[in-house]
Amino acid sequence: MTADHGFTGLTGFAADILTALGDVGVGVLVFLEVLVPPIPSEVILPFAGYLSQSGDLHLGWLFFWSTLASWLGALLLYGLGAAIGMQRAVRLLAGTRLVSRSDLERGADWFARSGGWTVLVGRMVPGVRSLISIPAGASRMGIVRFSVYTIIGSGLWNALLLGVGAALGTQHEQLEHYLGYLDYVVYAAIAIALVVLVVRRVRESAGVRRQTPESGES
């Protein structure tokens, strides 16, 4: 793929990154997505699948690298949960302002109720996909079972999103005159994610403030 891929702005920058790094580039982006949930795989993977139809990215390798990156990122969060426990991990990650405490606690509650199967199913649930690794590690779930569930669940999710992008890529000529609007879609998705994150943080802070006076009176 050459620099005349037709994308501009943010999407052009992403296309340049994937062009420079090749198939492994999607692995780098997915690994970051696992650790920094506001970076959405729902955007990264279809975009990579779309670009694979230009010839320089290979769909099979995109699947391999994205699934490997998903597993490695999940192992890192699993190790965090195993090393410091659920409560400390929640405080640490919530303190980064990139992850909602409510999402972390919801993932922990779901894992506590349903057990290890949530690792498999959770890989296909936005907002839970990465965070479910922490309660799995904190509960000392068997690492082989954890890895199998993670690879299967992540593989299905990655294959779906890459496949959607590749299907769109076959219609490049019909879609070409819409490429100029793609940046607006991406910017809107990022803005919505940031707004949701801010609203959650405000609600959580308001909840803490409401509880503090009550604790003082008791």
ZITAQUI-V239578 format. One record per backbone hydrogen bond with DSSP energy under -0.5 kcal/mol. NH is the residue of the N-H (numbers start at 1). CO is the residue of the C=O. E is the energy in kcal/mol with one decimal. If there is no record, write none. Layout:
nh=NH co=CO e=E
nh=NH co=CO e=E
This chain:
nh=5 co=3 e=-0.5
nh=11 co=8 e=-0.7
nh=12 co=8 e=-1.7
nh=13 co=9 e=-2.1
nh=14 co=10 e=-2.3
nh=15 co=11 e=-2.4
nh=16 co=12 e=-2.3
nh=17 co=13 e=-2.1
nh=18 co=14 e=-2.4
nh=19 co=15 e=-2.2
nh=20 co=16 e=-2.6
nh=21 co=17 e=-2.6
nh=22 co=18 e=-1.9
nh=24 co=21 e=-0.6
nh=25 co=22 e=-1.5
nh=26 co=23 e=-1.2
nh=27 co=23 e=-0.7
nh=27 co=24 e=-0.5
nh=28 co=24 e=-1.7
nh=29 co=25 e=-2.2
nh=30 co=26 e=-2.5
nh=31 co=27 e=-2.5
nh=32 co=28 e=-1.9
nh=33 co=29 e=-2.0
nh=34 co=30 e=-2.1
nh=35 co=31 e=-1.5
nh=36 co=32 e=-2.7
nh=39 co=36 e=-2.6
nh=40 co=38 e=-0.9
nh=43 co=40 e=-1.3
nh=44 co=40 e=-2.0
nh=45 co=41 e=-2.1
nh=46 co=41 e=-0.5
nh=47 co=43 e=-1.6
nh=48 co=44 e=-2.3
nh=49 co=45 e=-2.8
nh=50 co=46 e=-2.4
nh=51 co=47 e=-2.4
nh=52 co=48 e=-1.5
nh=53 co=49 e=-0.5
nh=53 co=50 e=-1.2
nh=54 co=51 e=-2.0
nh=55 co=52 e=-1.2
nh=59 co=57 e=-0.5
nh=62 co=58 e=-2.5
nh=63 co=59 e=-2.1
nh=64 co=60 e=-2.1
nh=65 co=61 e=-3.0
nh=66 co=62 e=-2.2
nh=67 co=63 e=-2.1
nh=68 co=64 e=-2.6
nh=69 co=65 e=-2.4
nh=70 co=66 e=-2.0
nh=71 co=67 e=-2.2
nh=72 co=68 e=-2.6
nh=73 co=69 e=-2.7
nh=74 co=70 e=-2.1
nh=75 co=71 e=-2.4
nh=76 co=72 e=-1.8
nh=77 co=73 e=-1.9
nh=78 co=74 e=-2.6
nh=79 co=75 e=-2.7
nh=80 co=76 e=-1.7
nh=81 co=77 e=-2.4
nh=82 co=78 e=-2.4
nh=83 co=79 e=-2.2
nh=84 co=80 e=-2.3
nh=85 co=81 e=-1.6
nh=89 co=85 e=-1.8
nh=90 co=86 e=-2.5
nh=91 co=87 e=-2.2
nh=92 co=88 e=-2.5
nh=93 co=89 e=-2.7
nh=94 co=90 e=-2.6
nh=95 co=91 e=-1.5
nh=96 co=93 e=-1.2
nh=97 co=94 e=-1.4
nh=98 co=93 e=-0.5
nh=99 co=93 e=-0.6
nh=104 co=100 e=-2.0
nh=105 co=101 e=-2.8
nh=106 co=102 e=-2.4
nh=107 co=103 e=-2.3
nh=108 co=104 e=-2.0
nh=109 co=105 e=-2.5
nh=110 co=106 e=-2.5
nh=111 co=107 e=-2.3
nh=112 co=108 e=-2.4
nh=113 co=109 e=-2.1
nh=114 co=110 e=-2.6
nh=115 co=111 e=-2.6
nh=117 co=114 e=-0.6
nh=118 co=115 e=-1.9
nh=119 co=116 e=-1.8
nh=120 co=116 e=-0.7
nh=121 co=117 e=-2.4
nh=122 co=118 e=-2.7
nh=123 co=119 e=-0.7
nh=123 co=120 e=-0.6
nh=124 co=121 e=-1.9
nh=125 co=122 e=-1.8
nh=126 co=124 e=-0.6
nh=128 co=125 e=-1.9
nh=129 co=125 e=-2.0
nh=132 co=128 e=-2.2
nh=133 co=130 e=-1.5
nh=134 co=131 e=-1.5
nh=135 co=131 e=-0.7
nh=136 co=132 e=-1.3
nh=137 co=133 e=-2.2
nh=138 co=134 e=-2.7
nh=139 co=135 e=-2.0
nh=140 co=137 e=-1.4
nh=141 co=136 e=-2.5
nh=146 co=142 e=-2.8
nh=147 co=143 e=-2.4
nh=148 co=144 e=-2.5
nh=149 co=145 e=-2.5
nh=150 co=146 e=-2.4
nh=151 co=147 e=-2.7
nh=152 co=148 e=-2.4
nh=153 co=149 e=-2.7
nh=154 co=150 e=-2.8
nh=155 co=151 e=-2.2
nh=156 co=152 e=-2.2
nh=157 co=153 e=-2.0
nh=158 co=154 e=-3.0
nh=159 co=155 e=-2.5
nh=160 co=156 e=-2.0
nh=161 co=157 e=-2.2
nh=162 co=158 e=-2.8
nh=163 co=159 e=-2.3
nh=164 co=160 e=-2.1
nh=165 co=161 e=-2.0
nh=166 co=162 e=-2.6
nh=167 co=163 e=-2.4
nh=168 co=164 e=-1.9
nh=169 co=165 e=-2.1
nh=170 co=166 e=-1.1
nh=171 co=168 e=-1.8
nh=172 co=169 e=-1.2
nh=175 co=171 e=-2.0
nh=176 co=172 e=-1.5
nh=178 co=175 e=-2.3
nh=179 co=175 e=-0.6
nh=179 co=176 e=-1.2
nh=181 co=178 e=-1.9
nh=182 co=179 e=-1.4
nh=183 co=179 e=-0.5
nh=185 co=181 e=-1.4
nh=186 co=182 e=-2.4
nh=187 co=183 e=-3.1
nh=188 co=184 e=-2.3
nh=189 co=185 e=-2.2
nh=190 co=186 e=-2.4
nh=191 co=187 e=-2.6
nh=192 co=188 e=-2.5
nh=193 co=189 e=-2.2
nh=194 co=190 e=-2.3
nh=195 co=191 e=-2.5
nh=196 co=192 e=-2.7
nh=197 co=193 e=-2.1
nh=198 co=194 e=-2.6
nh=199 co=195 e=-2.8
nh=200 co=196 e=-2.3
nh=201 co=197 e=-2.1
nh=202 co=198 e=-2.5
nh=203 co=199 e=-2.5
nh=204 co=200 e=-2.7
nh=205 co=201 e=-2.5
nh=206 co=202 e=-2.5
nh=207 co=203 e=-2.3
nh=208 co=204 e=-2.0
nh=209 co=205 e=-2.2
nh=210 co=206 e=-2.1
nh=211 co=207 e=-1.7
nh=212 co=208 e=-1.8
nh=213 co=209 e=-0.9
nh=214 co=210 e=-0.8
nh=215 co=211 e=-2.1
nh=216 co=212 e=-1.8
nh=217 co=213 e=-1.8
nh=218 co=214 e=-1.6
